[in-house]
Amino acid sequence: MTRRALFLDRDGVINIDKGYVHKIDDFDFVPGIFEFCRQAVEQGYQLIVVTNQSGIGRGYYTEQDFRTLTQWMLDAFADKGAPIQKVFYCPHHPTAGRGNYLQDCECRKPKPGMLNQAIGEFGLTAEQCLMLGDNQSDIAAAQAAGVRGVKVKSGGADYQALAALLL
């Protein structure tokens, strides 16, 4: 059983971050992401997405909107030979959330809740995992979970150069 994973933030790492992306028509994949992820899978990494989605909590879009877009994204990765095992998301915001979404939860990065949940659920060894994120909160969450975090340029990561990190 694979005990390591490549954790990916979504907006800015998988897709161009246009701010609260929730429609397929607005979702543009970052160039090179499929090839990089396929290489990671070939090297024994499971692909897991961990993403803050406060747009849900803010009322900009619904959890169903997010699930529809996520399924489309998962299908695209599977079609490219880089299946994503699971998407963990946090819909909360500590100050701008509405109703039940207004909370300072453990899942919102920079806290490590989503990563810890994935590590437990998939029986991963944190030290063998890698997290790619475009914000310091992604890296802080990775470090808090005992995962090596690498900050990449939002929407323009050099995935060819990053492939060396997978070895």
C-alpha positions as CSV (number, residue, x, y, z in Angstrom):
1,M,0.0,0.0,0.0
2,T,1.3,3.5,-0.9
3,R,2.0,5.4,2.3
4,R,2.8,8.7,0.7
5,A,0.8,11.4,-1.0
6,L,1.2,14.6,-3.0
7,F,-1.1,17.1,-1.4
8,L,-2.2,19.9,-3.7
9,D,-3.9,23.2,-2.9
10,R,-6.5,23.9,-5.6
11,D,-6.7,27.5,-6.6
12,G,-3.3,28.7,-7.9
13,V,-1.8,25.2,-8.0
14,I,-4.3,23.1,-10.0
15,N,-6.1,26.0,-11.6
16,I,-5.5,29.6,-12.3
17,D,-6.8,31.5,-9.2
18,K,-9.3,34.0,-10.4
19,G,-11.0,34.4,-7.0
20,Y,-13.7,32.2,-5.8
21,V,-13.7,29.9,-8.9
22,H,-16.8,27.8,-8.8
23,K,-17.9,27.4,-12.5
24,I,-16.5,25.0,-15.1
25,D,-16.3,27.9,-17.6
26,D,-14.0,29.9,-15.2
27,F,-11.7,26.9,-14.4
28,D,-8.4,26.9,-16.3
29,F,-5.8,24.3,-15.4
30,V,-2.3,25.5,-14.7
31,P,0.0,24.4,-17.5
32,G,1.9,21.2,-16.7
33,I,-0.2,20.1,-13.8
34,F,-1.4,16.9,-15.4
35,E,2.0,15.8,-16.5
36,F,3.5,16.5,-13.0
37,C,0.7,14.7,-11.3
38,R,0.9,11.7,-13.6
39,Q,4.6,11.5,-12.8
40,A,3.9,11.6,-9.1
41,V,1.4,8.7,-9.4
42,E,4.0,6.7,-11.4
43,Q,6.4,7.2,-8.5
44,G,3.9,5.9,-6.0
45,Y,2.3,9.1,-4.7
46,Q,-1.5,9.3,-4.1
47,L,-2.9,12.6,-5.1
48,I,-5.0,14.4,-2.5
49,V,-6.4,17.9,-2.8
50,V,-6.7,20.1,0.4
51,T,-8.4,23.4,-0.3
52,N,-10.0,26.3,1.6
53,Q,-13.3,27.2,0.0
54,S,-14.6,30.1,2.0
55,G,-16.7,31.2,-0.9
56,I,-19.2,28.6,0.3
57,G,-19.2,30.1,3.7
58,R,-19.4,33.6,2.4
59,G,-22.5,32.7,0.3
60,Y,-20.8,33.3,-3.1
61,Y,-21.6,29.7,-4.2
62,T,-23.1,26.5,-2.8
63,E,-21.6,23.3,-1.7
64,Q,-23.4,21.7,-4.6
65,D,-21.7,24.2,-7.0
66,F,-18.4,23.1,-5.5
67,R,-19.2,19.4,-5.8
68,T,-20.2,19.8,-9.4
69,L,-17.0,21.6,-10.3
70,T,-15.0,19.1,-8.2
71,Q,-16.4,16.1,-10.0
72,W,-15.6,17.6,-13.4
73,M,-12.0,18.3,-12.2
74,L,-11.7,14.7,-10.9
75,D,-12.9,13.4,-14.2
76,A,-10.3,15.5,-16.0
77,F,-7.4,14.2,-13.8
78,A,-8.6,10.6,-14.2
79,D,-8.8,11.0,-18.0
80,K,-5.2,12.3,-18.0
81,G,-3.9,9.3,-16.0
82,A,-3.5,11.1,-12.7
83,P,-6.5,10.1,-10.5
84,I,-7.1,12.2,-7.4
85,Q,-8.0,10.0,-4.4
86,K,-10.0,12.6,-2.6
87,V,-10.7,16.3,-2.2
88,F,-10.8,17.7,1.3
89,Y,-12.2,21.2,1.6
90,C,-13.0,23.7,4.3
91,P,-16.1,25.9,3.6
92,H,-15.7,27.9,6.8
93,H,-14.4,31.4,7.5
94,P,-13.7,32.7,11.0
95,T,-15.0,36.3,10.4
96,A,-16.9,36.4,7.0
97,G,-18.7,33.1,7.2
98,R,-22.5,33.0,7.4
99,G,-24.5,30.8,9.7
100,N,-22.8,27.5,10.5
101,Y,-20.0,28.5,8.2
102,L,-18.9,31.2,10.7
103,Q,-16.3,29.4,12.7
104,D,-12.6,29.2,13.5
105,C,-12.3,25.5,12.7
106,E,-9.4,23.1,12.6
107,C,-9.8,22.3,8.9
108,R,-9.0,25.8,7.5
109,K,-5.4,26.2,6.5
110,P,-3.1,27.3,8.0
111,K,-4.3,24.7,10.6
112,P,-3.5,21.1,9.6
113,G,-6.9,19.5,10.0
114,M,-7.5,18.5,6.4
115,L,-4.0,17.1,6.1
116,N,-4.2,15.2,9.4
117,Q,-7.6,13.8,8.4
118,A,-6.1,12.6,5.1
119,I,-3.0,11.1,6.8
120,G,-5.2,9.1,9.1
121,E,-7.8,8.1,6.5
122,F,-5.2,6.9,4.0
123,G,-2.7,5.5,6.5
124,L,0.0,7.9,5.2
125,T,3.4,8.5,6.6
126,A,3.6,12.3,6.9
127,E,7.3,12.5,6.4
128,Q,7.0,10.8,3.0
129,C,4.4,13.3,1.8
130,L,4.7,16.5,-0.1
131,M,2.4,19.5,-0.1
132,L,2.3,22.1,-2.9
133,G,0.7,25.4,-2.2
134,D,0.8,29.0,-3.4
135,N,0.2,30.6,-0.1
136,Q,2.1,30.6,3.2
137,S,-1.0,29.2,4.9
138,D,-0.6,26.0,2.7
139,I,3.0,25.6,3.9
140,A,2.2,26.3,7.5
141,A,-0.6,23.7,7.4
142,A,1.9,21.2,5.9
143,Q,4.5,21.9,8.5
144,A,2.0,21.6,11.3
145,A,1.0,18.1,10.0
146,G,4.7,17.0,9.6
147,V,4.6,17.2,5.8
148,R,7.2,18.8,3.7
149,G,5.7,21.9,2.1
150,V,6.8,23.7,-1.0
151,K,5.5,27.1,-2.0
152,V,5.0,27.5,-5.8
153,K,4.2,30.5,-7.9
154,S,0.4,30.9,-8.1
155,G,-0.9,29.9,-11.5
156,G,2.6,29.5,-13.0
157,A,4.5,26.8,-11.1
158,D,7.4,25.3,-13.0
159,Y,6.2,21.7,-12.7
160,Q,9.1,20.3,-14.8
161,A,11.6,21.7,-12.2
162,L,9.4,20.5,-9.3
163,A,9.5,16.9,-10.6
164,A,12.9,16.5,-8.9
165,L,11.2,16.8,-5.5
166,L,9.3,13.6,-6.2
167,L,12.4,11.4,-6.2
